[in-house]
Structure formats: C-alpha cells, structure tokens
Amino acid sequence: MHKLTRLDNGLRIVTSSIPNTYSVCVALFVGAGSRYESDAEAGVSHFLEHILFKGSERWPTSRELSEVIEGVGGILNGGTDKELTIYWTKVARLHFPLAVDLLADMLLYPRFRLDDVEKERQVIIEEINMSRDSPSQLVDLLIDDVLWPQQALGRDVGGTRETVGSFTRQDLVNYRARQYLPTNTVISVAGDVEHDEVVERMGRHFASWGKGEPQHLYPAQDNQTSPRIKVENKETEQVNFCLALKGISASHPQRFTLGLLNVILGEGMSSRLFLEIREKRGLAYEVHSYPQFFLDAGSLVVYAGVDPQKVEAAVQAILDELAKLKDPIPESEIVKAREFFKGRMLLRMEDTRSVSGFLGGQLLLSGRILTIDEIIARIDAVTAEDLRDVASKIIVTPKLNMAAVGPRVNAGRLEGLLKL
C-alpha cells in the first residue's frame, strides 16, 4: 500500500500509488502543536501555521499562494492540533510538481512580515472569540480542560487572547526554528504517482534542510480520583454538554477494542445512544460519542444538545447507556459494529486526501504505519470479552467528567448524578 524513504537529514517521505485517480494530495506533517508549548507559548503553533499562509519567497503574498493553487482548480489548506500541524494541497495529477514547489516554499521560506503578524493576530483573536460564541465548540474546549486541567493537553490549541496578543515576530521565528526540522516532519503523498518520482522531486527542495532536535511534548498528567464538572452559563436555546471518561493512548493494545466499543455506543444512527436518547426518548436532536487517542493518554466523550428542562434526564440516560457497556454485548451487535468500523475506514481510503492523512499522521506520531489489512485483522480479533474488559477499566465513577454550556445550569444537581 505504501513506500517509505528517509533522507540523510532524517526527513521521511511516504507515498501511496493509486493508479487511475485524477488527483494527487501532498501533505506535510510537522510535530508542532499545543502539547509542545509552555503556558506562555499557548497558541504559538497555530499562529505560526497562519503566518505560513501569508506568503513565501516565490509567492510573496497570501493572495498569490492561494491563486496559484485555485488557478488550477486545486485546494490548499492546513490545520493545527494538539500533537501535529499539517499543510496540504490537493490538485489534478498534472499539477503535482506545482503543488510540491508551493508547499516547499511555504515551509522553508516564509516571509514573516511584521504587518502580516499584526493583522493575523487580530484574525486569530476573532477565531478565539468565534469559538467562545459557539456553544458546541465551547463545550469541546471545556471538556478537555476538565479532563486534563492546568496542562498542555487540556488547553485550547488556539491559545488565549492574552498569549496570542503577546507574541512577537521573533517568537514565531524562534518557534519555527525549534520545531520545524526534518527529523520532526513527514511528507505524505497519495495519488497516481510513483515513489521514486516523489522522492526525487522532494529531494530537490528538502535534502539540504538542516538537522536538529525538536522540543518534546509535555506529558499528560492524571491524578483524578473523583468526578469533575465545569459549567459556563450562557443564554442559549439548548444546553450543550459533554460527558467524558479517561481513555487509552494511541499505542495501547486495546485501542481498537475501544474504537469498536465507541461504535456500539455512539457512532451512527443505529448506535445505542442515537436509538435510546433520540429515537426512543426524544431528548436530543444531536447525540454522539467519540474516542480521542493521544500519544500518552486518551478519552471517551459523549456529546449532546438538549432542552434546558431535560438536561438531568438526558445526563442520567447517557450514564445508564455507558454503564450497560460493562454487560455482555450480543455477538450480533459486535458483528454490526465491526462491519461499520471497517466499511467507514475503507470508504475513506477512496480519497487521496484521506490516504495521505492516514499514512502521514501515523508515521509522524508513532513512527510506524499499520496497514488497512492489519487494522482489519485487529478489529476482527476483538471479542465480547475484550469489549467487556476495556469497558470495565474505563467506565468507572472516579474518572467521570462533565462540561456544560447553557442557561441556568445547576452544577450541583448535575454533579450529584455523576455515578456509574
């Protein structure tokens, strides 16, 4: 499915050749994100990502960068997360050389103009304001803070208005010099391309990129011994809330068992949460669950938006569904969940963007790539006893957390419900 080459400076290049596709996706993954930042640096990874889209040596303005890709019908985008930053472009196969040239120029030769830094500072502050005005986004930020308080893992990737307001141009330059290194970067390419062609073209740009050792991430700390809750009262039509439990890391041997358990709990319209909370009880329009897998930690999160008068009923109903996961799960339900998991994964692999992300993200974060066949084998090997085992370890009262955003939320009454 893929081929891998490591350049002499440590840069890893992974490709997946997909014949008969019209597109090629080129993605650059860098080990930079909120988990690599001190408290004073909160948001610097995200700020730097914005600045790299403001112009490079060959294309000196953001308009020129966007026009060169959009002028051939392509897509140019990026994103910053807790453990990585990604820059990617998807173009027709004919324009693959242009895509490489542009991303390389952005990464290696950004302009860092002072006026761009000042303008983008205001843009990012507005982005922070927007997330705080959206109850569903705000509750996502709050639940991470409840799960991992006063540490990098629980912090908003965008930082705060105060930290973003404090960064100087030199701060951004210094952070890029510290984290943007070939040993801390993976280039992933998927589409109708040959591996040797990709390596040769990448080598022209990146072979002389200097070596170095990046800052390691700040480790997760977990000293939780009892349920925790955080509430922000806002005059909204709904109460948006999350219930969350501490999970497991991306490298944990039971990772795929938890992934399958989550499908049973809250993925899709045939999941337990959807059928019980929405279809049977009519308590919510939107209810779902998702796992988070980080390098040394993880979580299982349930989200719902409900009428303020129905919050306690919805919370209790979700807690009941969580507790039921510790009971034996029928084989028919496990088979359905397996096929759901495998089918959704295989459907994603029809898209060159998804394939490049699948390969590059794994390689950067874990140093290895599990193939589709290996993942399917692990999913097929999960038994009812495996599911019961991971549920009994994770679904426990002392590791229960809640965050809520909405009008007149009674934190004391909700905290009293937090029992499994």
Secondary structure, 3 states (H helix, E strand, C coil): CCEEEECCCCCEEEEEECCCCCEEEEEEEECCCHHHCCHHHCCHHHHHHHHHCCCECCCCCHHHHHHHHHCCCCEEEEEECCCCEEEEEEEEHHHHHHHHHHHHHHHHCECCCHHHHHHHHHHHHHHHHHHHHCHHHHHHHHHHHHHCCCCHHHCCCCCCHHHHHHCCHHHHHHHHHHHCCHHHEEEEEEECCCHHHHHHHHHHHHCCCCCCCCCCCCCCCCCCCCCEEEEEECCCCCEEEEEEEECCCCCCCCHHHHHHHHHHHHCCCCCHHHHHHHHHCCCEEEEEEEEEECCCCEEEEEEEEECHHHHHHHHHHHHHHHHHCCCCCCHHHHHHHHHHHHHHHHHHCCCHHHHHHHHHHHHHHHCCCCCHHHHHHHHHHCCHHHHHHHHHHHCCHHHEEEEEEECCCCHHHHHHHCCC
